[in-house]
Amino acid sequence: MLKKAKILIVDDDPLNRLVLEKTLANDHEIFLVESGEKALTFVKSTTVDLIILDIVMPGINGYEVLIQLKENSTTHAIPVIFISANTSDDDEAKGFELGAMDYIAKPFSPAIVRARVRNQLLIKQKNDLLEMLASIDGLTEIPNRRYLDESLSREWRRSRRAGTPLSVLLIDIDHFKRYNDCYGHRAGDDCLKRVAHALVAACERGGTDFVARYGGEEFAAVLPDINQQEALEFANKLRDAVNALAIPHKASLNAAHITISIGVATTEFGQVYAEHILLEEADLGLYQAKGSGRDKIITRVIAAS
Ligand SMILES: Nc1nc2c(ncn2[C@@H]2O[C@H](COP(=O)(O)OP(=O)(O)OP(=O)(O)O)[C@@H](O)[C@H]2O)c(=O)[nH]1
């Protein structure tokens, strides 16, 4: 049995909103808004399981709403069903190309709307589960590189489009080979887990900030809307969190405990022409942090390109 799903209905026609609400309110929790702008504002503060979206509306239309939902890491996975009186093949094809899950023609049959909504909610439940399993690193149980790469790609597109800052951090445990050699691989695994959990716990903004395991003893973070100074503060917090663990590392050449080095790359106005540039710059910063003694943070701002 499905738990009551939250469904957002976006339609400028009050009668359509009313009929859709009556059609679905028995089985689901319904929210109604009359414009694309209000829909985008609503999903910033409320998590919904499905959106039923009209296409032709005053202000931004349904296609544009969908584009913006797809570009945002917290809303990109919400299934969208278009509901429209525009029923040409081209309209429908455009909706699917933009990522809509279904397309219902107006006037609609309540029974068909209910059935299609139920189908999409079942698909979403299964997708969420698969997505979660595919995005988690097996050892540390934090997001993996796949999750990070997808998130970076999305956030880079958003930053470029909106001209907003975006920062990327690459974080590497110092002298970890020596740790493995000294304490054994199993202790190395435990150390990786402890560091991973400390990094995750240091992320405060919940949904938007996260730390992923990037590979081996390397971690990474994607920070939307974060400029160089804020990224540096964030990196300092991560470094402090790992230092606070005080994991003994007698084979380290720079401290008596486990430390991390961090490279930070920032685009202040979304002017980076490819997402891999951010990772390359962060990697360069990390290389410099290692070269300047480890347990260090080096930030790099990417100029217009
Ligand atoms: N225990 C354990 N070790 C790992 C894992 N993944 C990578 N490593 C080890 O991490 C070590 C990384 O070594 P290097 O790349 O030489 O870097 P480092 O010793 O940390 O030196 P610097 O980065 O220069 O401070 C290697 O010995 C890898 O075997 C893992 O999942 N578990």
The ligand as an SDF file (V2000), in Angstrom:
LIG
                    3D

 32 34  0  0  0  0  0  0  0  0999 V2000
   42.4380    0.7140    3.4570 N   0  0  0  0  0  0  0  0  0  0  0  0
   42.1550    1.2250    2.2790 C   0  0  0  0  0  0  0  0  0  0  0  0
   43.1010    1.8820    1.5900 N   0  0  0  0  0  0  0  0  0  0  0  0
   42.7990    2.4180    0.4150 C   0  0  0  0  0  0  0  0  0  0  0  0
   41.4980    2.3510   -0.1390 C   0  0  0  0  0  0  0  0  0  0  0  0
   41.4850    3.0110   -1.3300 N   0  0  0  0  0  0  0  0  0  0  0  0
   42.7440    3.4720   -1.5260 C   0  0  0  0  0  0  0  0  0  0  0  0
   43.5480    3.1280   -0.4730 N   0  0  0  0  0  0  0  0  0  0  0  0
   44.9600    3.3900   -0.2840 C   0  0  0  0  0  0  0  0  0  0  0  0
   45.2270    4.7710   -0.2080 O   0  0  0  0  0  0  0  0  0  0  0  0
   46.6160    4.9510   -0.4670 C   0  0  0  0  0  0  0  0  0  0  0  0
   46.8080    6.2390   -1.2490 C   0  0  0  0  0  0  0  0  0  0  0  0
   48.1750    6.4450   -1.3910 O   0  0  0  0  0  0  0  0  0  0  0  0
   48.8050    7.6590   -2.1890 P   0  0  0  0  0  0  0  0  0  0  0  0
   47.9520    7.9890   -3.3650 O   0  0  0  0  0  0  0  0  0  0  0  0
   50.2420    7.2910   -2.4180 O   0  0  0  0  0  0  0  0  0  0  0  0
   48.6800    8.8830   -1.2590 O   0  0  0  0  0  0  0  0  0  0  0  0
   49.1030    9.1010    0.2620 P   0  0  0  0  0  0  0  0  0  0  0  0
   49.9150    7.9910    0.8320 O   0  0  0  0  0  0  0  0  0  0  0  0
   47.8380    9.4390    0.9990 O   0  0  0  0  0  0  0  0  0  0  0  0
   50.0480   10.3580    0.1790 O   0  0  0  0  0  0  0  0  0  0  0  0
   49.6370   11.8820   -0.0500 P   0  0  0  0  0  0  0  0  0  0  0  0
   48.3030   11.9110   -0.7190 O   0  0  0  0  0  0  0  0  0  0  0  0
   50.7250   12.4180   -0.9280 O   0  0  0  0  0  0  0  0  0  0  0  0
   49.6210   12.5410    1.2920 O   0  0  0  0  0  0  0  0  0  0  0  0
   47.0890    3.7240   -1.2330 C   0  0  0  0  0  0  0  0  0  0  0  0
   47.9590    2.9970   -0.4110 O   0  0  0  0  0  0  0  0  0  0  0  0
   45.8160    2.9240   -1.4430 C   0  0  0  0  0  0  0  0  0  0  0  0
   46.0240    1.5310   -1.3710 O   0  0  0  0  0  0  0  0  0  0  0  0
   40.5090    1.6470    0.6100 C   0  0  0  0  0  0  0  0  0  0  0  0
   39.3450    1.5180    0.2100 O   0  0  0  0  0  0  0  0  0  0  0  0
   40.8740    1.1250    1.8020 N   0  0  0  0  0  0  0  0  0  0  0  0
  1  2  1  0
  2  3  2  0
  2 32  1  0
  3  4  1  0
  4  5  2  0
  4  8  1  0
  5  6  1  0
  5 30  1  0
  6  7  2  0
  7  8  1  0
  8  9  1  0
  9 10  1  0
  9 28  1  0
 10 11  1  0
 11 12  1  0
 11 26  1  0
 12 13  1  0
 13 14  1  0
 14 15  2  0
 14 16  1  0
 14 17  1  0
 17 18  1  0
 18 19  2  0
 18 20  1  0
 18 21  1  0
 21 22  1  0
 22 23  2  0
 22 24  1  0
 22 25  1  0
 26 27  1  0
 26 28  1  0
 28 29  1  0
 30 31  2  0
 30 32  1  0
M  END
$$$$
